[in-house]
Amino acid sequence: MLDDIGITAGEIWHYLEEHDEASIGKLTKELNKTERMIVAGIGWLAREGKLSTIHRQRFTYFMLNDSSTAIGGNNL
């Protein structure tokens, strides 16, 4: 299970690197994962300090911190 969460975190990181930002719903749909797995992957990235959030209307969007996208900033 922990390996699956780590893999999902990596997939989220790569998705956000390419698409700038996404909501949990968008990540769930685009990565074809359960919401529970997406939330666990987001938690993994958040714990490592790799994510920022922005709230718009009723949704929370996640994006990579600037330091996470810098050369050498990707540990995944």
Phi and psi restraints in degrees (range 20) as a CNS / XPLOR table:
assign (resid 1 and name C) (resid 2 and name N)
       (resid 2 and name CA) (resid 2 and name C) 1.0 -63.0 20.0 2
assign (resid 2 and name N) (resid 2 and name CA)
       (resid 2 and name C) (resid 3 and name N) 1.0 -37.8 20.0 2
assign (resid 2 and name C) (resid 3 and name N)
       (resid 3 and name CA) (resid 3 and name C) 1.0 -62.4 20.0 2
assign (resid 3 and name N) (resid 3 and name CA)
       (resid 3 and name C) (resid 4 and name N) 1.0 -41.2 20.0 2
assign (resid 3 and name C) (resid 4 and name N)
       (resid 4 and name CA) (resid 4 and name C) 1.0 -62.0 20.0 2
assign (resid 4 and name N) (resid 4 and name CA)
       (resid 4 and name C) (resid 5 and name N) 1.0 -39.7 20.0 2
assign (resid 4 and name C) (resid 5 and name N)
       (resid 5 and name CA) (resid 5 and name C) 1.0 -66.0 20.0 2
assign (resid 5 and name N) (resid 5 and name CA)
       (resid 5 and name C) (resid 6 and name N) 1.0 -42.6 20.0 2
assign (resid 5 and name C) (resid 6 and name N)
       (resid 6 and name CA) (resid 6 and name C) 1.0 -62.9 20.0 2
assign (resid 6 and name N) (resid 6 and name CA)
       (resid 6 and name C) (resid 7 and name N) 1.0 -41.0 20.0 2
assign (resid 6 and name C) (resid 7 and name N)
       (resid 7 and name CA) (resid 7 and name C) 1.0 -64.1 20.0 2
assign (resid 7 and name N) (resid 7 and name CA)
       (resid 7 and name C) (resid 8 and name N) 1.0 -43.9 20.0 2
assign (resid 7 and name C) (resid 8 and name N)
       (resid 8 and name CA) (resid 8 and name C) 1.0 -62.4 20.0 2
assign (resid 8 and name N) (resid 8 and name CA)
       (resid 8 and name C) (resid 9 and name N) 1.0 -41.2 20.0 2
assign (resid 8 and name C) (resid 9 and name N)
       (resid 9 and name CA) (resid 9 and name C) 1.0 -58.3 20.0 2
assign (resid 9 and name N) (resid 9 and name CA)
       (resid 9 and name C) (resid 10 and name N) 1.0 -41.9 20.0 2
assign (resid 9 and name C) (resid 10 and name N)
       (resid 10 and name CA) (resid 10 and name C) 1.0 -64.2 20.0 2
assign (resid 10 and name N) (resid 10 and name CA)
       (resid 10 and name C) (resid 11 and name N) 1.0 -40.9 20.0 2
assign (resid 10 and name C) (resid 11 and name N)
       (resid 11 and name CA) (resid 11 and name C) 1.0 -65.1 20.0 2
assign (resid 11 and name N) (resid 11 and name CA)
       (resid 11 and name C) (resid 12 and name N) 1.0 -39.5 20.0 2
assign (resid 11 and name C) (resid 12 and name N)
       (resid 12 and name CA) (resid 12 and name C) 1.0 -63.8 20.0 2
assign (resid 12 and name N) (resid 12 and name CA)
       (resid 12 and name C) (resid 13 and name N) 1.0 -45.7 20.0 2
assign (resid 12 and name C) (resid 13 and name N)
       (resid 13 and name CA) (resid 13 and name C) 1.0 -56.4 20.0 2
assign (resid 13 and name N) (resid 13 and name CA)
       (resid 13 and name C) (resid 14 and name N) 1.0 -48.5 20.0 2
assign (resid 13 and name C) (resid 14 and name N)
       (resid 14 and name CA) (resid 14 and name C) 1.0 -64.8 20.0 2
assign (resid 14 and name N) (resid 14 and name CA)
       (resid 14 and name C) (resid 15 and name N) 1.0 -39.6 20.0 2
assign (resid 14 and name C) (resid 15 and name N)
       (resid 15 and name CA) (resid 15 and name C) 1.0 -62.2 20.0 2
assign (resid 15 and name N) (resid 15 and name CA)
       (resid 15 and name C) (resid 16 and name N) 1.0 -47.2 20.0 2
assign (resid 15 and name C) (resid 16 and name N)
       (resid 16 and name CA) (resid 16 and name C) 1.0 -68.1 20.0 2
assign (resid 16 and name N) (resid 16 and name CA)
       (resid 16 and name C) (resid 17 and name N) 1.0 -31.7 20.0 2
assign (resid 16 and name C) (resid 17 and name N)
       (resid 17 and name CA) (resid 17 and name C) 1.0 -63.2 20.0 2
assign (resid 17 and name N) (resid 17 and name CA)
       (resid 17 and name C) (resid 18 and name N) 1.0 -37.0 20.0 2
assign (resid 17 and name C) (resid 18 and name N)
       (resid 18 and name CA) (resid 18 and name C) 1.0 -84.6 20.0 2
assign (resid 18 and name N) (resid 18 and name CA)
       (resid 18 and name C) (resid 19 and name N) 1.0 -34.2 20.0 2
assign (resid 18 and name C) (resid 19 and name N)
       (resid 19 and name CA) (resid 19 and name C) 1.0 -111.6 20.0 2
assign (resid 19 and name N) (resid 19 and name CA)
       (resid 19 and name C) (resid 20 and name N) 1.0 4.3 20.0 2
assign (resid 19 and name C) (resid 20 and name N)
       (resid 20 and name CA) (resid 20 and name C) 1.0 73.6 20.0 2
assign (resid 20 and name N) (resid 20 and name CA)
       (resid 20 and name C) (resid 21 and name N) 1.0 -53.1 20.0 2
assign (resid 20 and name C) (resid 21 and name N)
       (resid 21 and name CA) (resid 21 and name C) 1.0 -153.8 20.0 2
assign (resid 21 and name N) (resid 21 and name CA)
       (resid 21 and name C) (resid 22 and name N) 1.0 159.8 20.0 2
assign (resid 21 and name C) (resid 22 and name N)
       (resid 22 and name CA) (resid 22 and name C) 1.0 -164.6 20.0 2
assign (resid 22 and name N) (resid 22 and name CA)
       (resid 22 and name C) (resid 23 and name N) 1.0 154.1 20.0 2
assign (resid 22 and name C) (resid 23 and name N)
       (resid 23 and name CA) (resid 23 and name C) 1.0 -89.8 20.0 2
assign (resid 23 and name N) (resid 23 and name CA)
       (resid 23 and name C) (resid 24 and name N) 1.0 170.3 20.0 2
assign (resid 23 and name C) (resid 24 and name N)
       (resid 24 and name CA) (resid 24 and name C) 1.0 -60.6 20.0 2
assign (resid 24 and name N) (resid 24 and name CA)
       (resid 24 and name C) (resid 25 and name N) 1.0 -42.0 20.0 2
assign (resid 24 and name C) (resid 25 and name N)
       (resid 25 and name CA) (resid 25 and name C) 1.0 -61.2 20.0 2
assign (resid 25 and name N) (resid 25 and name CA)
       (resid 25 and name C) (resid 26 and name N) 1.0 -42.7 20.0 2
assign (resid 25 and name C) (resid 26 and name N)
       (resid 26 and name CA) (resid 26 and name C) 1.0 -65.3 20.0 2
assign (resid 26 and name N) (resid 26 and name CA)
       (resid 26 and name C) (resid 27 and name N) 1.0 -43.5 20.0 2
assign (resid 26 and name C) (resid 27 and name N)
       (resid 27 and name CA) (resid 27 and name C) 1.0 -63.6 20.0 2
assign (resid 27 and name N) (resid 27 and name CA)
       (resid 27 and name C) (resid 28 and name N) 1.0 -41.3 20.0 2
assign (resid 27 and name C) (resid 28 and name N)
       (resid 28 and name CA) (resid 28 and name C) 1.0 -59.0 20.0 2
assign (resid 28 and name N) (resid 28 and name CA)
       (resid 28 and name C) (resid 29 and name N) 1.0 -46.0 20.0 2
assign (resid 28 and name C) (resid 29 and name N)
       (resid 29 and name CA) (resid 29 and name C) 1.0 -69.8 20.0 2
assign (resid 29 and name N) (resid 29 and name CA)
       (resid 29 and name C) (resid 30 and name N) 1.0 -50.0 20.0 2
assign (resid 29 and name C) (resid 30 and name N)
       (resid 30 and name CA) (resid 30 and name C) 1.0 -69.2 20.0 2
assign (resid 30 and name N) (resid 30 and name CA)
       (resid 30 and name C) (resid 31 and name N) 1.0 -35.0 20.0 2
assign (resid 30 and name C) (resid 31 and name N)
       (resid 31 and name CA) (resid 31 and name C) 1.0 -95.0 20.0 2
assign (resid 31 and name N) (resid 31 and name CA)
       (resid 31 and name C) (resid 32 and name N) 1.0 -3.0 20.0 2
assign (resid 31 and name C) (resid 32 and name N)
       (resid 32 and name CA) (resid 32 and name C) 1.0 54.3 20.0 2
assign (resid 32 and name N) (resid 32 and name CA)
       (resid 32 and name C) (resid 33 and name N) 1.0 49.9 20.0 2
assign (resid 32 and name C) (resid 33 and name N)
       (resid 33 and name CA) (resid 33 and name C) 1.0 -123.6 20.0 2
assign (resid 33 and name N) (resid 33 and name CA)
       (resid 33 and name C) (resid 34 and name N) 1.0 162.6 20.0 2
assign (resid 33 and name C) (resid 34 and name N)
       (resid 34 and name CA) (resid 34 and name C) 1.0 -72.4 20.0 2
assign (resid 34 and name N) (resid 34 and name CA)
       (resid 34 and name C) (resid 35 and name N) 1.0 154.9 20.0 2
assign (resid 34 and name C) (resid 35 and name N)
       (resid 35 and name CA) (resid 35 and name C) 1.0 -59.4 20.0 2
assign (resid 35 and name N) (resid 35 and name CA)
       (resid 35 and name C) (resid 36 and name N) 1.0 -38.4 20.0 2
assign (resid 35 and name C) (resid 36 and name N)
       (resid 36 and name CA) (resid 36 and name C) 1.0 -60.1 20.0 2
assign (resid 36 and name N) (resid 36 and name CA)
       (resid 36 and name C) (resid 37 and name N) 1.0 -42.1 20.0 2
assign (resid 36 and name C) (resid 37 and name N)
       (resid 37 and name CA) (resid 37 and name C) 1.0 -70.0 20.0 2
assign (resid 37 and name N) (resid 37 and name CA)
       (resid 37 and name C) (resid 38 and name N) 1.0 -38.5 20.0 2
assign (resid 37 and name C) (resid 38 and name N)
       (resid 38 and name CA) (resid 38 and name C) 1.0 -62.7 20.0 2
assign (resid 38 and name N) (resid 38 and name CA)
       (resid 38 and name C) (resid 39 and name N) 1.0 -44.3 20.0 2
assign (resid 38 and name C) (resid 39 and name N)
       (resid 39 and name CA) (resid 39 and name C) 1.0 -63.0 20.0 2
assign (resid 39 and name N) (resid 39 and name CA)
       (resid 39 and name C) (resid 40 and name N) 1.0 -39.9 20.0 2
assign (resid 39 and name C) (resid 40 and name N)
       (resid 40 and name CA) (resid 40 and name C) 1.0 -64.5 20.0 2
assign (resid 40 and name N) (resid 40 and name CA)
       (resid 40 and name C) (resid 41 and name N) 1.0 -42.3 20.0 2
assign (resid 40 and name C) (resid 41 and name N)
       (resid 41 and name CA) (resid 41 and name C) 1.0 -64.8 20.0 2
assign (resid 41 and name N) (resid 41 and name CA)
       (resid 41 and name C) (resid 42 and name N) 1.0 -39.4 20.0 2
assign (resid 41 and name C) (resid 42 and name N)
       (resid 42 and name CA) (resid 42 and name C) 1.0 -63.3 20.0 2
assign (resid 42 and name N) (resid 42 and name CA)
       (resid 42 and name C) (resid 43 and name N) 1.0 -42.0 20.0 2
assign (resid 42 and name C) (resid 43 and name N)
       (resid 43 and name CA) (resid 43 and name C) 1.0 -59.6 20.0 2
assign (resid 43 and name N) (resid 43 and name CA)
       (resid 43 and name C) (resid 44 and name N) 1.0 -41.7 20.0 2
assign (resid 43 and name C) (resid 44 and name N)
       (resid 44 and name CA) (resid 44 and name C) 1.0 -58.6 20.0 2
assign (resid 44 and name N) (resid 44 and name CA)
       (resid 44 and name C) (resid 45 and name N) 1.0 -50.4 20.0 2
assign (resid 44 and name C) (resid 45 and name N)
       (resid 45 and name CA) (resid 45 and name C) 1.0 -66.1 20.0 2
assign (resid 45 and name N) (resid 45 and name CA)
       (resid 45 and name C) (resid 46 and name N) 1.0 -38.6 20.0 2
assign (resid 45 and name C) (resid 46 and name N)
       (resid 46 and name CA) (resid 46 and name C) 1.0 -64.7 20.0 2
assign (resid 46 and name N) (resid 46 and name CA)
       (resid 46 and name C) (resid 47 and name N) 1.0 -41.0 20.0 2
assign (resid 46 and name C) (resid 47 and name N)
       (resid 47 and name CA) (resid 47 and name C) 1.0 -61.3 20.0 2
assign (resid 47 and name N) (resid 47 and name CA)
       (resid 47 and name C) (resid 48 and name N) 1.0 -33.0 20.0 2
assign (resid 47 and name C) (resid 48 and name N)
       (resid 48 and name CA) (resid 48 and name C) 1.0 -83.8 20.0 2
assign (resid 48 and name N) (resid 48 and name CA)
       (resid 48 and name C) (resid 49 and name N) 1.0 0.2 20.0 2
assign (resid 48 and name C) (resid 49 and name N)
       (resid 49 and name CA) (resid 49 and name C) 1.0 72.9 20.0 2
assign (resid 49 and name N) (resid 49 and name CA)
       (resid 49 and name C) (resid 50 and name N) 1.0 26.0 20.0 2
assign (resid 49 and name C) (resid 50 and name N)
       (resid 50 and name CA) (resid 50 and name C) 1.0 -94.2 20.0 2
assign (resid 50 and name N) (resid 50 and name CA)
       (resid 50 and name C) (resid 51 and name N) 1.0 -8.5 20.0 2
assign (resid 50 and name C) (resid 51 and name N)
       (resid 51 and name CA) (resid 51 and name C) 1.0 -117.3 20.0 2
assign (resid 51 and name N) (resid 51 and name CA)
       (resid 51 and name C) (resid 52 and name N) 1.0 150.1 20.0 2
assign (resid 51 and name C) (resid 52 and name N)
       (resid 52 and name CA) (resid 52 and name C) 1.0 -121.7 20.0 2
assign (resid 52 and name N) (resid 52 and name CA)
       (resid 52 and name C) (resid 53 and name N) 1.0 160.3 20.0 2
assign (resid 52 and name C) (resid 53 and name N)
       (resid 53 and name CA) (resid 53 and name C) 1.0 -129.5 20.0 2
assign (resid 53 and name N) (resid 53 and name CA)
       (resid 53 and name C) (resid 54 and name N) 1.0 155.8 20.0 2
assign (resid 53 and name C) (resid 54 and name N)
       (resid 54 and name CA) (resid 54 and name C) 1.0 -140.1 20.0 2
assign (resid 54 and name N) (resid 54 and name CA)
       (resid 54 and name C) (resid 55 and name N) 1.0 140.3 20.0 2
assign (resid 54 and name C) (resid 55 and name N)
       (resid 55 and name CA) (resid 55 and name C) 1.0 -107.2 20.0 2
assign (resid 55 and name N) (resid 55 and name CA)
       (resid 55 and name C) (resid 56 and name N) 1.0 125.0 20.0 2
assign (resid 55 and name C) (resid 56 and name N)
       (resid 56 and name CA) (resid 56 and name C) 1.0 -129.7 20.0 2
assign (resid 56 and name N) (resid 56 and name CA)
       (resid 56 and name C) (resid 57 and name N) 1.0 123.3 20.0 2
assign (resid 56 and name C) (resid 57 and name N)
       (resid 57 and name CA) (resid 57 and name C) 1.0 53.2 20.0 2
assign (resid 57 and name N) (resid 57 and name CA)
       (resid 57 and name C) (resid 58 and name N) 1.0 -116.8 20.0 2
assign (resid 57 and name C) (resid 58 and name N)
       (resid 58 and name CA) (resid 58 and name C) 1.0 -100.7 20.0 2
assign (resid 58 and name N) (resid 58 and name CA)
       (resid 58 and name C) (resid 59 and name N) 1.0 4.6 20.0 2
assign (resid 58 and name C) (resid 59 and name N)
       (resid 59 and name CA) (resid 59 and name C) 1.0 -116.7 20.0 2
assign (resid 59 and name N) (resid 59 and name CA)
       (resid 59 and name C) (resid 60 and name N) 1.0 152.5 20.0 2
assign (resid 59 and name C) (resid 60 and name N)
       (resid 60 and name CA) (resid 60 and name C) 1.0 -109.4 20.0 2
assign (resid 60 and name N) (resid 60 and name CA)
       (resid 60 and name C) (resid 61 and name N) 1.0 130.2 20.0 2
assign (resid 60 and name C) (resid 61 and name N)
       (resid 61 and name CA) (resid 61 and name C) 1.0 -111.4 20.0 2
assign (resid 61 and name N) (resid 61 and name CA)
       (resid 61 and name C) (resid 62 and name N) 1.0 142.3 20.0 2
assign (resid 61 and name C) (resid 62 and name N)
       (resid 62 and name CA) (resid 62 and name C) 1.0 -110.1 20.0 2
assign (resid 62 and name N) (resid 62 and name CA)
       (resid 62 and name C) (resid 63 and name N) 1.0 143.2 20.0 2
assign (resid 62 and name C) (resid 63 and name N)
       (resid 63 and name CA) (resid 63 and name C) 1.0 -145.0 20.0 2
assign (resid 63 and name N) (resid 63 and name CA)
       (resid 63 and name C) (resid 64 and name N) 1.0 159.8 20.0 2
assign (resid 63 and name C) (resid 64 and name N)
       (resid 64 and name CA) (resid 64 and name C) 1.0 -76.3 20.0 2
assign (resid 64 and name N) (resid 64 and name CA)
       (resid 64 and name C) (resid 65 and name N) 1.0 143.7 20.0 2
assign (resid 64 and name C) (resid 65 and name N)
       (resid 65 and name CA) (resid 65 and name C) 1.0 -66.0 20.0 2
assign (resid 65 and name N) (resid 65 and name CA)
       (resid 65 and name C) (resid 66 and name N) 1.0 155.0 20.0 2
assign (resid 65 and name C) (resid 66 and name N)
       (resid 66 and name CA) (resid 66 and name C) 1.0 -57.1 20.0 2
assign (resid 66 and name N) (resid 66 and name CA)
       (resid 66 and name C) (resid 67 and name N) 1.0 -38.9 20.0 2
assign (resid 66 and name C) (resid 67 and name N)
       (resid 67 and name CA) (resid 67 and name C) 1.0 -68.4 20.0 2
assign (resid 67 and name N) (resid 67 and name CA)
       (resid 67 and name C) (resid 68 and name N) 1.0 -22.6 20.0 2
assign (resid 67 and name C) (resid 68 and name N)
       (resid 68 and name CA) (resid 68 and name C) 1.0 -76.9 20.0 2
assign (resid 68 and name N) (resid 68 and name CA)
       (resid 68 and name C) (resid 69 and name N) 1.0 -20.9 20.0 2
assign (resid 68 and name C) (resid 69 and name N)
       (resid 69 and name CA) (resid 69 and name C) 1.0 -102.6 20.0 2
assign (resid 69 and name N) (resid 69 and name CA)
       (resid 69 and name C) (resid 70 and name N) 1.0 -4.9 20.0 2
assign (resid 69 and name C) (resid 70 and name N)
       (resid 70 and name CA) (resid 70 and name C) 1.0 -69.4 20.0 2
assign (resid 70 and name N) (resid 70 and name CA)
       (resid 70 and name C) (resid 71 and name N) 1.0 155.6 20.0 2
assign (resid 70 and name C) (resid 71 and name N)
       (resid 71 and name CA) (resid 71 and name C) 1.0 -56.4 20.0 2
assign (resid 71 and name N) (resid 71 and name CA)
       (resid 71 and name C) (resid 72 and name N) 1.0 128.9 20.0 2
assign (resid 71 and name C) (resid 72 and name N)
       (resid 72 and name CA) (resid 72 and name C) 1.0 84.3 20.0 2
assign (resid 72 and name N) (resid 72 and name CA)
       (resid 72 and name C) (resid 73 and name N) 1.0 -3.9 20.0 2
assign (resid 72 and name C) (resid 73 and name N)
       (resid 73 and name CA) (resid 73 and name C) 1.0 -82.6 20.0 2
assign (resid 73 and name N) (resid 73 and name CA)
       (resid 73 and name C) (resid 74 and name N) 1.0 -9.8 20.0 2
assign (resid 73 and name C) (resid 74 and name N)
       (resid 74 and name CA) (resid 74 and name C) 1.0 -93.5 20.0 2
assign (resid 74 and name N) (resid 74 and name CA)
       (resid 74 and name C) (resid 75 and name N) 1.0 111.9 20.0 2
assign (resid 74 and name C) (resid 75 and name N)
       (resid 75 and name CA) (resid 75 and name C) 1.0 -99.0 20.0 2
assign (resid 75 and name N) (resid 75 and name CA)
       (resid 75 and name C) (resid 76 and name N) 1.0 4.1 20.0 2
